């Protein structure tokens, strides 16, 4: 699995930003967000139970990520059409606007090393990538356990200070002096 200090892999995938194939589908590459912080989170499958709770949780913070010059990107191994159908038929997902990558060939998931060996789907993995494309944070959960999007935001805040941040540090608090 790729980890902190590794370069986030190059990718070229279809992103879905809404339910309408004519308006909300676009090709996205790692170059699409060059110079930006990325918060990329993977979920195992669309039309499941834990996944929408995480997606809605991250989506509720999209403005906070934007305020920090970070792009929020979701991804799974489902197709773009499955993403669009789920967004259409799930009231909580329909209004979300951040891109969902369709890694249907499992190329990005494989390169990142986050495919579940038994289920063949992406684990619940979160990557925070700096503007130079270097992975600065990785979190991977079991398929059955959801993440805390607020923690991803807190870690992004800490990384952006480029200083020593103690346990449970929150934006606006003092950092450590060595």
C-alpha positions as a printed Julia matrix, in Angstrom:
178×3 Matrix{Float64}:
   0.0     0.0     0.0
   1.22    3.51   -0.78
   1.81    5.58    2.31
   3.02    8.92    3.64
   5.82   10.33    1.48
   4.82    8.4    -1.65
   3.65   10.14   -4.82
  -0.09    9.79   -5.39
  -0.5     7.8    -8.64
  -1.42    9.4   -11.93
  -5.01    8.66  -12.93
  -7.5     9.4   -15.7
 -11.02    8.46  -14.64
 -14.59    9.51  -15.21
 -15.94   11.69  -12.43
 -19.62   12.08  -11.65
 -20.83   15.28   -9.99
 -24.57   14.7   -10.27
 -27.21   12.39  -11.72
 -27.38   13.79  -15.29
 -25.03   12.04  -17.74
 -25.16   15.03  -20.12
 -24.12   17.61  -17.51
 -22.42   15.84  -14.63
 -19.88   13.45  -16.15
 -16.3    14.53  -16.9
 -12.88   13.04  -17.41
 -10.65   13.87  -14.45
  -6.91   13.36  -14.11
  -4.42   14.01  -11.35
  -3.47   17.13  -13.37
  -7.05   18.49  -13.07
  -6.27   19.7    -9.56
  -2.59   20.51   -9.91
  -1.33   22.74   -7.11
  -4.25   21.94   -4.8
  -4.49   19.84   -1.67
  -6.58   16.72   -2.31
  -8.7    14.77    0.13
  -9.47   11.52   -1.7
 -11.68    9.0     0.04
 -12.7     5.58   -1.25
 -15.72    3.52   -0.28
 -16.39   -0.14   -1.12
 -19.69   -0.06   -3.07
 -22.57    2.15   -4.05
 -26.07    1.19   -2.87
 -24.83    0.0     0.53
 -25.41    1.08    4.12
 -22.28    2.56    5.73
 -21.03    4.29    2.56
 -23.76    6.94    2.26
 -23.24    8.0     5.87
 -19.58    8.72    5.08
 -20.28   10.36    1.72
 -22.87   12.69    3.26
 -20.49   13.4     6.15
 -17.67   14.37    3.81
 -20.08   16.29    1.58
 -21.28   18.38    4.52
 -17.67   19.58    4.9
 -17.0    20.29    1.21
 -17.09   24.04    1.8
 -14.65   23.69    4.71
 -12.24   21.76    2.5
 -12.59   24.42   -0.24
 -11.86   27.12    2.34
  -8.54   25.36    2.9
  -7.74   25.24   -0.83
  -8.41   21.49   -0.84
 -10.47   19.51   -3.32
 -12.71   16.76   -1.96
 -12.86   13.69   -4.2
 -14.81   10.49   -3.59
 -14.13    7.19   -5.34
 -15.19    3.58   -5.56
 -14.82    0.7    -7.98
 -18.36    1.21   -9.26
 -19.05    2.6   -12.74
 -20.0     6.17  -13.52
 -23.54    5.06  -14.36
 -23.91    3.3   -11.01
 -22.68    6.47   -9.27
 -25.25    8.55  -11.19
 -28.07    6.11  -10.45
 -27.26    6.09   -6.73
 -27.15    9.88   -6.63
 -30.52    9.98   -8.41
 -32.23    7.52   -6.07
 -30.75    8.52   -2.71
 -32.18   11.82   -1.45
 -29.16   12.56    0.77
 -26.65   11.99   -2.06
 -28.49   13.8    -4.84
 -27.52   17.37   -3.86
 -23.81   16.64   -3.39
 -21.5    18.28   -5.93
 -17.98   16.97   -5.29
 -16.63   14.52   -7.9
 -16.99   10.76   -7.47
 -14.37    8.84   -9.43
 -15.4     5.63  -11.19
 -12.42    3.31  -10.74
 -14.23    0.43  -12.44
 -11.03   -1.17  -13.82
  -9.59   -0.96  -10.29
  -6.38    0.59  -11.61
  -6.11    3.43   -9.08
  -7.26    1.23   -6.18
  -4.7    -1.4    -7.16
  -1.89    1.14   -7.51
  -2.75    2.56   -4.1
  -2.85   -0.98   -2.65
  -6.32   -0.61   -1.13
  -8.3    -3.42   -2.78
  -9.82   -5.82   -0.29
  -8.27   -9.21   -1.02
 -11.53  -11.12   -0.57
 -14.23   -8.74   -1.78
 -12.24   -7.14   -4.63
 -13.55   -3.67   -3.77
 -11.78   -0.63   -2.35
 -11.27   -0.5     1.38
 -12.46    2.6     3.25
  -9.27    4.55    2.55
  -8.62    8.27    2.87
  -5.59   10.01    1.38
  -4.6    13.62    2.0
  -2.28   14.74   -0.79
  -0.29   17.97   -0.78
  -0.09   20.4    -3.73
   3.05   18.65   -5.01
   1.19   15.31   -5.25
   2.8    13.74   -2.18
   0.68   11.66    0.17
   0.79   13.3     3.6
  -1.85   11.21    5.42
  -3.43    7.78    4.95
  -6.25    6.15    6.88
  -7.7     2.74    6.03
 -10.66    1.16    7.77
 -12.22   -2.28    7.6
 -15.16   -2.56    5.22
 -17.66   -2.47    8.09
 -16.4     0.64    9.93
 -17.13    4.2     8.82
 -14.72    7.11    9.12
 -14.92   10.51   10.79
 -14.75   13.24    8.11
 -14.17   15.87   10.82
 -10.91   14.08   11.65
  -9.78   14.32    8.02
 -10.44   18.07    8.16
  -8.53   18.35   11.46
  -5.55   16.5     9.99
  -5.61   18.7     6.87
  -5.55   21.75    9.13
  -2.58   20.33   11.05
  -0.67   19.44    7.88
  -1.21   22.92    6.47
   0.45   24.53    9.51
   3.71   22.77    8.59
   4.43   22.82   12.33
   4.39   20.33   15.21
   0.8    19.68   16.27
   0.04   17.79   19.49
  -2.58   15.1    20.0
  -6.13   16.36   19.39
  -4.81   19.72   18.13
  -7.51   21.93   16.62
  -7.16   24.81   14.17
  -6.42   28.02   16.02
  -4.68   26.33   18.94
  -0.99   26.75   19.65
   1.43   24.4    17.96
   4.47   22.95   19.69
   7.88   24.59   19.81
  10.8    22.16   19.67
